[in-house]
Amino acid sequence: MLASSFSFWDAIWLMIVFFAWIMFFTWVVRRLIDNFRRSNHSGWAKAAWALFSIFLRIIGAVTYTIARPARAGGYEGYGHGSESSTSTAEELSRLSDLRAQGAISDAEFEDLKARTIASS
């Protein structure tokens, strides 16, 4: 009985609505994760954004997305290692200078040199 009134296009529309809700839920959860990962927000700011995003889902998520700068940063210690712009040769030169100044010993130099070469 139910199948006779549920057309193919009703099924398509149901899938579109279902996946739209999945995308919306994912977007809100990603905004919450982004909020709590930021180190340049205080605890009260994180709590306020979280409550705003939970209770006023659409308005909260849109506002957070617009208010947050594109390159906000503030993720220290979350696997976003410092992207060094120095080459391996520059790093080895810096280590050699530190050894010549006496800031590091020969053993430390060899260890740091091996790490630098291994990471490149």
C-alpha positions as CSV (number, residue, x, y, z in Angstrom):
1,M,0.0,0.0,0.0
2,L,2.8,2.4,0.9
3,A,4.9,1.5,-2.1
4,S,2.1,2.4,-4.5
5,S,2.0,6.0,-3.3
6,F,5.8,6.4,-3.0
7,S,7.1,7.3,-6.5
8,F,10.6,7.1,-7.9
9,W,10.9,10.9,-7.6
10,D,9.8,10.8,-4.0
11,A,12.7,8.5,-3.3
12,I,15.1,10.8,-5.2
13,W,13.9,13.8,-3.2
14,L,14.2,11.8,0.1
15,M,17.8,11.0,-0.7
16,I,18.6,14.6,-1.6
17,V,17.1,15.8,1.7
18,F,18.8,13.1,3.7
19,F,22.3,13.9,2.3
20,A,21.7,17.6,2.7
21,W,21.1,17.0,6.4
22,I,24.3,14.9,6.5
23,M,26.3,17.7,4.9
24,F,24.7,20.3,7.3
25,F,25.5,18.1,10.3
26,T,29.1,17.6,9.1
27,W,29.5,21.3,8.6
28,V,28.3,22.2,12.1
29,V,30.5,19.5,13.7
30,R,33.5,20.7,11.7
31,R,32.8,24.3,13.0
32,L,32.7,23.0,16.5
33,I,35.9,21.1,16.1
34,D,37.6,24.1,14.6
35,N,36.4,26.3,17.5
36,F,37.8,24.0,20.1
37,R,41.1,23.5,18.4
38,R,41.9,27.2,18.2
39,S,44.4,28.3,20.8
40,N,43.7,32.0,20.2
41,H,40.2,31.8,21.7
42,S,39.7,31.9,25.4
43,G,37.6,29.3,27.2
44,W,34.6,31.6,27.4
45,A,34.8,32.4,23.7
46,K,34.9,28.7,22.9
47,A,31.9,28.0,25.1
48,A,29.9,30.9,23.7
49,W,30.6,29.8,20.1
50,A,29.7,26.2,21.0
51,L,26.4,27.2,22.6
52,F,25.6,29.5,19.8
53,S,26.3,26.8,17.2
54,I,24.4,24.1,19.1
55,F,21.3,26.0,19.9
56,L,21.1,28.2,16.8
57,R,22.6,25.7,14.4
58,I,22.2,27.5,11.1
59,I,22.8,31.1,12.3
60,G,25.6,30.0,14.6
61,A,27.5,28.0,11.9
62,V,27.0,30.7,9.3
63,T,28.1,33.4,11.7
64,Y,31.2,31.4,12.8
65,T,32.1,30.7,9.2
66,I,31.9,34.4,8.2
67,A,33.5,35.8,11.4
68,R,36.5,33.5,11.3
69,P,39.3,34.7,9.1
70,A,40.3,32.4,6.3
71,R,43.8,32.1,7.7
72,A,43.0,32.3,11.4
73,G,45.7,29.8,12.5
74,G,46.0,29.2,16.2
75,Y,46.4,25.4,16.0
76,E,49.6,24.9,17.9
77,G,50.2,21.3,18.8
78,Y,47.6,19.7,16.6
79,G,49.7,18.0,14.0
80,H,50.1,21.1,11.8
81,G,53.9,21.0,12.1
82,S,55.7,24.2,11.5
83,E,56.2,24.5,7.8
84,S,59.8,25.6,7.5
85,S,60.8,27.5,4.4
86,T,64.5,26.7,4.9
87,S,66.1,24.1,2.7
88,T,68.2,21.2,4.0
89,A,71.4,23.0,2.9
90,E,70.4,26.2,4.8
91,E,69.6,24.1,7.9
92,L,72.9,22.3,7.7
93,S,74.7,25.6,7.3
94,R,73.0,27.0,10.4
95,L,73.9,23.9,12.4
96,S,77.6,24.3,11.2
97,D,77.6,27.9,12.4
98,L,76.2,26.9,15.8
99,R,78.9,24.3,16.1
100,A,81.6,26.8,15.1
101,Q,80.3,29.2,17.7
102,G,80.4,26.5,20.4
103,A,76.7,26.5,21.0
104,I,76.4,22.8,20.2
105,S,78.9,20.0,20.6
106,D,80.2,17.8,17.8
107,A,78.0,14.9,19.0
108,E,74.9,17.2,19.0
109,F,75.9,18.5,15.5
110,E,76.1,14.9,14.1
111,D,72.8,14.0,15.7
112,L,71.0,17.1,14.4
113,K,72.6,16.7,11.0
114,A,71.3,13.1,10.8
115,R,67.8,14.2,11.8
116,T,67.8,17.1,9.2
117,I,69.0,14.8,6.4
118,A,66.5,12.1,7.4
119,S,63.6,14.6,7.5
120,S,64.2,15.9,4.0
